[in-house]
Amino acid sequence: MAYRISARHPGRVVTYTVDTEEAALAKWEELTADGVPFEMTDSAGAIVDDIDLEDRIDARGEPEA
């Protein structure tokens, strides 16, 4: 599933698109660590957070990277 992240870096807004839950979770952790405000949505337009991403990874039954 694709994820869209709208991040509000100082002085600019950047949109990232990632294709996997793992990539989305990595970007979530990066932006959170940097203190950048952002909103993440899935391809259906639903807002997701890190817990949602971890749940989706777990639901697939694959080990986390």
Secondary structure, 3 states (H helix, E strand, C coil): CCEEEEEEECCEEEEEEECCHHHHHHHHHHHHHHCCCEEEEECCCCECCHHHHHHHHHHHCCCCC
